[in-house]
Amino acid sequence: MIRFAWIGCSALWMAVGMLAEESGSILTVSGWVDPEDIGKALSHEHVLVDFAGADVSGYHRWNREEVSSKILPRLREIKALGYQSLFECTPAYLGRDPVLLRMLSELSGILLVTNTGYYGARENRYVPDRVQEMSIDALANVWIREFSQGIERTGIRPGFIKIGVDSKEGLSPFHERLVRAACRTHLETGLMIASHTGPSDVIFDIANILSEEGVSPNAFIWVHATRAGIPSLLRAAEIGFWISIDNLRENANLLAANVERIVALKDAGYLNRVLISQDAGWYRPGEENGGTIAPYTFVENGLVPSLKQKGFSDAEIDQLLEVNVARAYGVCVRRY
């Protein structure tokens, strides 16, 4: 079992009226676990995603037993490959279902982690109009309450913050409020911020906001950095962001390009800033049998062998799949 060293974090929970927990612990849908207990982990995946829109989506659109029948075999596949944890990145109003996740975790033996936050990408179609009108602090208060009291009435608490912003021409006013609300939630809870941003210089606008809000870049994951240019990745890693190389599927060209990105980050001394996953799963309500469920196995069967062909050692693979994930998602306030 790999042991972890935790530097620069302290337990700050009592100041905000929450249970004091060991610094750096991971908050799963079944409760707190020690960081070394998450083992091999996939840091960005989905179980169910509902693209019906914020005003339509809801638990009434799927049957948990039916979803489980499709997803459980996929979770058991990665369990057989030695994986112990999966971070489920579907936000509220887009198909987040903490009860389903806890059920799947109990059935599969895989630790699952859910999130709080809102997904403003794709022109806010997955955020209710009333939410888009909320202030920064009102948004943050919703997310802090989910952390302290549980999501809705389930008692299940989020283990990180997931937001989404568009990346065309800078941040819109609402998307800036999402980022600032995520920062303020982090400072109160210690939850990591994972942001769908895509290959855009908007990531560096976000860096400025984090600085203004007093949040360390080490509290932020650049989700879907998969198609960004290597110079941007190196710049973001130097700033201190976590770089999430996800979006990986059965695509030889995409695989080769992202092996090149990971190699470049390693050569520059930033392997300790990299997360790898494949953004798979995706049961889709409304489609026959939930549509095509993408397996969670491409990282293990495609990416890892390709990295080893480039000279990556077993210890470096463990760094990517175990050490980095535990460090990134450990619940801990990280100030600027």
VMD Tcl script that draws the C-alpha trace (Angstrom):
set ca {
  {0.00 0.00 0.00}
  {1.33 3.41 -1.01}
  {1.62 5.91 1.85}
  {1.01 9.60 1.37}
  {2.67 12.69 2.78}
  {0.37 15.67 3.33}
  {1.96 19.09 3.30}
  {0.49 22.54 3.83}
  {-3.05 21.53 4.87}
  {-4.68 21.71 8.26}
  {-8.06 20.75 9.68}
  {-10.15 23.93 9.66}
  {-13.60 22.45 10.05}
  {-14.54 23.65 13.51}
  {-14.31 27.26 12.34}
  {-17.29 26.70 10.03}
  {-19.29 24.49 12.37}
  {-18.52 21.19 10.64}
  {-17.15 17.92 11.90}
  {-13.40 18.00 12.27}
  {-11.86 15.49 9.88}
  {-8.28 14.51 9.21}
  {-6.73 16.86 6.69}
  {-6.72 15.39 3.20}
  {-9.40 12.73 3.75}
  {-11.66 11.80 0.82}
  {-15.43 12.24 1.12}
  {-17.27 9.43 -0.73}
  {-21.02 8.85 -1.05}
  {-20.63 6.39 1.83}
  {-18.63 8.76 4.06}
  {-15.03 9.67 4.82}
  {-12.12 7.43 3.86}
  {-8.38 7.79 4.37}
  {-6.52 8.92 1.23}
  {-4.51 5.71 0.93}
  {-7.74 3.71 0.87}
  {-8.90 5.04 -2.51}
  {-6.24 2.92 -4.27}
  {-6.23 3.07 -8.06}
  {-8.77 5.70 -9.03}
  {-10.42 7.17 -12.10}
  {-10.64 10.90 -11.50}
  {-13.25 11.97 -14.07}
  {-16.07 9.64 -15.11}
  {-19.86 9.58 -15.35}
  {-22.59 7.12 -14.46}
  {-25.66 8.85 -15.86}
  {-25.94 12.07 -17.88}
  {-29.33 13.55 -18.81}
  {-29.28 16.15 -21.56}
  {-33.02 16.92 -21.35}
  {-32.37 20.38 -19.90}
  {-32.55 21.87 -16.43}
  {-36.33 22.31 -16.49}
  {-37.00 18.72 -17.59}
  {-34.36 16.50 -15.99}
  {-35.10 14.80 -12.70}
  {-35.17 11.47 -10.92}
  {-38.49 10.65 -12.61}
  {-36.66 10.23 -15.93}
  {-34.82 7.05 -14.98}
  {-35.24 3.87 -13.00}
  {-32.33 3.22 -10.66}
  {-32.58 -0.55 -10.99}
  {-32.41 -0.30 -14.78}
  {-29.44 2.07 -14.65}
  {-27.71 -0.24 -12.19}
  {-28.16 -3.22 -14.52}
  {-26.19 -1.34 -17.19}
  {-23.53 0.36 -15.06}
  {-22.79 -2.29 -12.46}
  {-21.05 -4.66 -14.94}
  {-18.82 -1.77 -16.03}
  {-17.86 -1.02 -12.43}
  {-17.13 -4.68 -11.80}
  {-14.83 -4.66 -14.85}
  {-12.59 -2.03 -13.33}
  {-12.80 -3.65 -9.91}
  {-11.33 -6.77 -11.51}
  {-8.52 -4.61 -12.95}
  {-7.58 -3.40 -9.48}
  {-9.39 -0.06 -9.37}
  {-10.94 0.95 -6.08}
  {-12.43 4.42 -6.67}
  {-14.26 6.51 -9.26}
  {-15.03 10.23 -9.14}
  {-18.45 10.84 -10.70}
  {-18.58 14.27 -12.31}
  {-22.23 14.70 -13.32}
  {-23.54 17.94 -11.77}
  {-27.00 18.83 -10.47}
  {-29.68 19.31 -13.17}
  {-27.65 17.13 -15.55}
  {-28.33 13.74 -14.01}
  {-26.60 13.74 -10.62}
  {-28.15 11.03 -8.45}
  {-26.37 10.48 -5.13}
  {-28.75 7.68 -4.07}
  {-27.98 5.77 -7.27}
  {-24.28 6.26 -6.69}
  {-24.41 4.95 -3.13}
  {-26.39 1.94 -4.32}
  {-23.82 1.22 -7.04}
  {-20.96 1.66 -4.59}
  {-22.45 -0.87 -2.19}
  {-23.12 -3.38 -4.98}
  {-19.76 -3.03 -6.75}
  {-17.33 -2.40 -3.90}
  {-16.06 0.67 -5.80}
  {-15.78 3.88 -3.80}
  {-17.79 6.59 -5.57}
  {-17.51 10.33 -5.02}
  {-20.17 12.83 -6.10}
  {-20.10 16.62 -6.36}
  {-21.78 19.93 -5.73}
  {-21.86 22.86 -8.16}
  {-23.52 23.85 -11.44}
  {-22.62 23.24 -15.08}
  {-22.82 26.52 -16.98}
  {-21.22 25.27 -20.22}
  {-23.33 24.84 -23.37}
  {-24.91 28.26 -22.84}
  {-26.39 27.48 -19.42}
  {-29.03 25.08 -20.73}
  {-28.40 22.82 -17.72}
  {-28.81 25.55 -15.12}
  {-32.31 26.80 -14.14}
  {-33.07 30.44 -14.88}
  {-33.55 31.20 -11.18}
  {-30.06 29.86 -10.44}
  {-28.53 32.05 -13.14}
  {-29.89 35.07 -11.28}
  {-28.28 34.15 -7.95}
  {-25.45 36.13 -6.40}
  {-22.00 34.73 -5.75}
  {-22.66 34.19 -2.06}
  {-26.11 32.71 -2.67}
  {-24.58 30.13 -5.01}
  {-21.83 29.35 -2.54}
  {-24.32 28.98 0.29}
  {-26.22 26.27 -1.63}
  {-23.03 24.29 -2.18}
  {-21.77 24.78 1.37}
  {-25.12 23.57 2.69}
  {-24.90 20.42 0.56}
  {-21.48 19.76 2.06}
  {-22.54 20.38 5.66}
  {-26.04 18.85 5.56}
  {-26.07 16.52 2.58}
  {-27.58 16.72 -0.90}
  {-31.33 17.30 -0.72}
  {-32.57 14.97 2.05}
  {-30.28 12.04 1.30}
  {-27.59 12.74 3.89}
  {-25.06 12.04 1.12}
  {-22.37 14.71 0.91}
  {-20.34 15.89 -2.06}
  {-16.60 15.24 -2.19}
  {-15.70 18.04 -4.63}
  {-17.10 21.02 -6.55}
  {-17.92 20.62 -10.25}
  {-18.60 23.68 -12.40}
  {-18.69 24.25 -16.15}
  {-17.96 27.43 -18.07}
  {-18.03 28.21 -21.78}
  {-14.69 28.94 -23.40}
  {-15.39 31.06 -26.46}
  {-14.76 34.68 -25.56}
  {-13.89 34.79 -21.90}
  {-16.13 34.32 -18.91}
  {-19.70 35.59 -18.96}
  {-20.90 37.43 -15.83}
  {-22.73 34.32 -14.64}
  {-19.75 32.08 -15.27}
  {-17.51 34.45 -13.35}
  {-19.98 34.17 -10.46}
  {-19.76 30.37 -10.70}
  {-15.98 30.51 -10.40}
  {-16.05 32.96 -7.49}
  {-18.75 30.93 -5.74}
  {-16.61 27.81 -6.15}
  {-13.69 29.67 -4.58}
  {-15.73 30.78 -1.59}
  {-17.15 27.28 -1.18}
  {-13.63 25.90 -1.23}
  {-12.47 28.29 1.48}
  {-15.36 27.21 3.72}
  {-15.26 23.47 3.01}
  {-11.88 22.48 1.55}
  {-13.57 20.83 -1.45}
  {-11.48 20.69 -4.63}
  {-12.78 22.69 -7.63}
  {-13.04 20.77 -10.92}
  {-14.03 22.96 -13.86}
  {-15.09 21.99 -17.37}
  {-13.26 24.66 -19.35}
  {-11.91 23.05 -22.51}
  {-8.85 24.16 -24.49}
  {-9.11 27.87 -23.91}
  {-7.16 30.75 -22.47}
  {-10.14 31.29 -20.17}
  {-8.20 29.07 -17.77}
  {-5.82 31.95 -17.17}
  {-8.73 34.33 -16.51}
  {-9.77 31.82 -13.86}
  {-6.28 31.94 -12.39}
  {-6.73 35.68 -11.81}
  {-10.07 35.10 -10.08}
  {-8.59 32.49 -7.77}
  {-5.87 34.96 -6.81}
  {-8.44 37.68 -6.09}
  {-10.50 35.26 -3.97}
  {-7.46 34.04 -2.05}
  {-7.57 30.46 -3.33}
  {-4.45 28.56 -4.35}
  {-4.29 27.22 -7.94}
  {-3.59 23.90 -6.22}
  {-7.32 23.83 -5.39}
  {-8.33 23.78 -9.07}
  {-8.51 21.01 -11.68}
  {-8.48 22.01 -15.36}
  {-11.00 19.44 -16.64}
  {-10.84 18.42 -20.32}
  {-7.38 19.83 -20.90}
  {-7.15 16.95 -23.37}
  {-7.02 19.04 -26.52}
  {-5.11 22.06 -25.24}
  {-1.72 22.94 -26.64}
  {1.31 21.78 -24.70}
  {2.55 25.35 -24.00}
  {-0.79 26.16 -22.29}
  {-0.61 22.96 -20.25}
  {2.92 23.73 -19.09}
  {1.96 27.29 -18.19}
  {-1.06 26.09 -16.19}
  {1.00 23.45 -14.40}
  {3.64 26.05 -13.54}
  {0.91 28.25 -12.05}
  {-0.10 25.28 -9.90}
  {-3.27 23.93 -11.53}
  {-4.04 20.24 -11.74}
  {-4.11 19.12 -15.39}
  {-6.84 16.56 -16.15}
  {-6.11 14.50 -19.25}
  {-9.49 12.86 -19.72}
  {-11.85 12.56 -22.75}
  {-9.95 9.38 -23.66}
  {-11.78 6.77 -25.73}
  {-10.95 4.26 -28.48}
  {-9.28 6.83 -30.72}
  {-5.70 6.17 -31.80}
  {-4.93 9.75 -32.84}
  {-6.34 11.23 -29.64}
  {-4.47 8.66 -27.59}
  {-1.15 9.43 -29.27}
  {-1.65 13.17 -28.87}
  {-2.37 12.85 -25.17}
  {0.50 10.50 -24.51}
  {2.62 13.30 -26.01}
  {1.02 15.80 -23.62}
  {1.67 13.64 -20.57}
  {5.26 13.00 -21.65}
  {5.80 16.75 -22.08}
  {4.43 17.43 -18.59}
  {6.63 14.72 -17.14}
  {9.74 16.01 -18.92}
  {9.04 19.50 -17.56}
  {8.81 18.14 -14.01}
  {5.03 18.35 -13.66}
  {3.99 14.69 -13.52}
  {2.81 15.42 -9.97}
  {0.20 17.84 -11.41}
  {-1.42 15.36 -13.86}
  {-4.67 13.41 -13.53}
  {-5.77 10.81 -16.09}
  {-9.24 9.45 -16.80}
  {-11.51 8.77 -19.78}
  {-14.86 10.55 -19.22}
  {-16.75 7.31 -19.84}
  {-20.02 5.70 -18.70}
  {-22.90 7.92 -19.79}
  {-26.19 6.09 -19.29}
  {-28.59 8.42 -21.16}
  {-32.23 8.60 -20.02}
  {-34.63 8.69 -22.95}
  {-32.44 6.51 -25.17}
  {-33.21 2.83 -25.63}
  {-31.52 0.83 -22.86}
  {-29.74 4.00 -21.79}
  {-27.80 4.22 -25.05}
  {-24.26 2.93 -25.48}
  {-22.40 2.72 -22.18}
  {-18.72 3.51 -22.70}
  {-16.52 1.18 -20.60}
  {-14.21 2.55 -17.94}
  {-11.31 0.38 -19.11}
  {-9.50 2.42 -21.77}
  {-7.10 4.08 -19.32}
  {-5.93 0.66 -18.13}
  {-5.98 -1.12 -21.49}
  {-4.98 1.73 -23.80}
  {-3.33 4.67 -22.07}
  {-1.25 2.85 -19.46}
  {0.41 0.46 -21.98}
  {1.15 3.43 -24.25}
  {2.81 5.31 -21.39}
  {4.88 2.27 -20.49}
  {6.06 2.09 -24.10}
  {7.34 5.64 -23.56}
  {9.37 4.49 -20.56}
  {6.98 5.25 -17.70}
  {7.77 3.13 -14.65}
  {5.23 1.36 -12.46}
  {5.90 4.01 -9.81}
  {5.06 6.79 -12.28}
  {1.83 5.05 -13.27}
  {1.00 4.75 -9.57}
  {1.72 8.47 -9.26}
  {-0.91 9.21 -11.91}
  {-3.59 6.77 -10.77}
  {-3.15 6.78 -7.00}
  {-0.93 9.44 -5.47}
  {-2.06 12.39 -7.58}
  {-5.76 11.59 -7.27}
  {-5.56 11.27 -3.50}
  {-3.61 14.54 -3.23}
  {-5.90 16.42 -5.59}
  {-9.22 15.35 -4.07}
  {-8.19 15.40 -0.42}
  {-10.59 17.74 1.36}
  {-8.39 20.56 2.58}
  {-8.43 24.36 2.42}
  {-5.68 25.63 0.10}
  {-5.13 29.36 0.35}
  {-3.35 31.60 -2.13}
}
mol new
graphics top color blue
foreach p $ca { graphics top sphere $p radius 0.5 }
foreach p [lrange $ca 0 end-1] q [lrange $ca 1 end] { graphics top cylinder $p $q radius 0.2 }
display resetview
